[in-house]
Amino acid sequence: MNTTLRWSARILSIFVVGILLVFAFGEGLNLSHFTARELLLFVFFPLGFCVGMVVAWWREGLGGGITVGSLAAFYLVDRLLSSSFPRGWAFVALAVPGFLFLLYRLWTGMTKGTKKT
C-alpha cells in the first residue's frame, strides 16, 4: 500500500508539473507583463505547486505541505484581492499529488511505530 501511494503521488506530480510547464512556456511566459496581483498569485500557483511537488520526491510531508499550502494561499490571496474565489475544480485537481504525498507521510508515520516482532 505504501509503495503504491508513494508512486501514485510521484507519477501524478510529474504529470502535473509537466502540464504546468507546457502552459507556462507554451504561452510564452513573460513575467514583465504580469500585474502585481498576477505576480503574487503566480508565486503560489504554479510556482509553489511545482516547488512543492519537486521537494516531495525527497521529503513527502514537506513537499506535500508546500503544495497544499500554496493552494490555500492562492485561494486566500485571490479572495482578498478580487472578492471571489477561483471557479472550477482545476486548481484542487492539480494539487492532488500534494494531498497524496501528505497522506503517504501520515500513513508511514502511523505505521512506523507498529513493527511486527
C-alpha positions as CSV (number, residue, x, y, z in Angstrom):
1,M,0.0,0.0,0.0
2,N,2.8,2.5,0.9
3,T,4.7,1.9,-2.3
4,T,1.6,2.3,-4.4
5,L,0.6,5.5,-2.7
6,R,4.1,7.0,-2.9
7,W,4.5,6.1,-6.6
8,S,1.0,7.3,-7.5
9,A,1.8,10.7,-5.9
10,R,5.2,10.8,-7.8
11,I,3.8,9.9,-11.2
12,L,0.9,12.3,-10.8
13,S,3.4,15.0,-9.7
14,I,5.4,14.5,-12.9
15,F,2.2,14.8,-14.9
16,V,1.0,18.0,-13.1
17,V,4.4,19.7,-13.3
18,G,4.6,18.8,-17.0
19,I,1.2,20.3,-17.7
20,L,2.1,23.5,-15.8
21,L,5.3,23.8,-17.7
22,V,3.6,23.3,-21.0
23,F,1.0,26.0,-20.2
24,A,3.6,28.4,-18.8
25,F,6.2,28.2,-21.6
26,G,3.8,27.2,-24.4
27,E,2.0,30.6,-23.8
28,G,5.4,32.4,-23.8
29,L,5.8,33.2,-20.1
30,N,6.8,36.8,-19.7
31,L,6.7,37.9,-16.1
32,S,7.4,41.5,-17.0
33,H,3.8,41.7,-18.4
34,F,2.3,40.5,-15.2
35,T,0.4,42.9,-12.9
36,A,1.3,42.9,-9.2
37,R,-1.8,40.8,-8.5
38,E,-0.9,38.2,-11.2
39,L,2.7,38.0,-10.0
40,L,1.6,37.4,-6.4
41,L,-0.8,34.7,-7.5
42,F,1.9,33.2,-9.7
43,V,4.1,32.7,-6.7
44,F,1.6,30.3,-5.2
45,F,0.2,28.8,-8.4
46,P,2.0,27.5,-10.4
47,L,5.4,28.2,-8.8
48,G,4.5,26.9,-5.2
49,F,2.8,23.9,-6.7
50,C,5.9,22.9,-8.7
51,V,8.4,23.5,-5.9
52,G,6.2,21.5,-3.5
53,M,6.0,18.6,-5.9
54,V,9.7,18.5,-6.6
55,V,10.6,18.7,-2.8
56,A,8.1,15.9,-2.1
57,W,10.3,13.4,-4.0
58,W,12.7,13.6,-1.2
59,R,10.6,14.8,1.7
60,E,7.0,13.8,1.2
61,G,5.5,15.7,4.1
62,L,7.3,18.9,3.5
63,G,6.7,18.9,-0.3
64,G,3.0,18.0,0.1
65,G,2.7,20.7,2.7
66,I,4.2,23.3,0.3
67,T,1.8,22.2,-2.5
68,V,-1.3,22.2,-0.3
69,G,-0.2,25.4,1.5
70,S,0.3,27.1,-1.9
71,L,-3.2,26.1,-2.9
72,A,-4.7,27.6,0.3
73,A,-2.6,30.7,-0.1
74,F,-3.6,31.1,-3.8
75,Y,-7.3,30.9,-2.8
76,L,-6.8,33.3,0.1
77,V,-4.9,35.9,-1.8
78,D,-7.3,35.7,-4.8
79,R,-10.2,36.1,-2.4
80,L,-8.6,39.1,-0.7
81,L,-7.7,40.8,-4.0
82,S,-10.8,40.1,-6.0
83,S,-13.6,39.4,-3.5
84,S,-14.3,36.0,-5.1
85,F,-12.7,32.5,-5.2
86,P,-11.5,31.0,-8.4
87,R,-14.2,28.9,-10.0
88,G,-14.0,25.3,-11.1
89,W,-12.1,22.3,-9.8
90,A,-8.9,22.5,-11.8
91,F,-6.7,24.1,-9.1
92,V,-7.7,21.5,-6.5
93,A,-7.3,18.7,-9.1
94,L,-3.8,19.8,-9.9
95,A,-3.0,19.7,-6.2
96,V,-4.0,16.0,-5.8
97,P,-0.3,14.8,-5.8
98,G,0.3,17.2,-2.8
99,F,-2.6,15.6,-0.9
100,L,-1.3,12.1,-1.8
101,F,2.2,13.0,-0.6
102,L,0.7,14.2,2.7
103,L,-1.4,11.1,3.0
104,Y,1.7,8.9,2.4
105,R,3.6,10.8,5.1
106,L,0.7,10.4,7.5
107,W,0.3,6.7,6.7
108,T,4.0,5.9,7.0
109,G,4.3,8.0,10.2
110,M,1.5,6.0,11.8
111,T,2.8,2.6,10.7
112,K,6.5,3.2,11.8
113,G,5.5,2.6,15.4
114,T,3.8,-0.7,14.7
115,K,6.6,-3.1,13.9
116,K,6.0,-6.8,14.0
117,T,8.1,-8.7,16.4
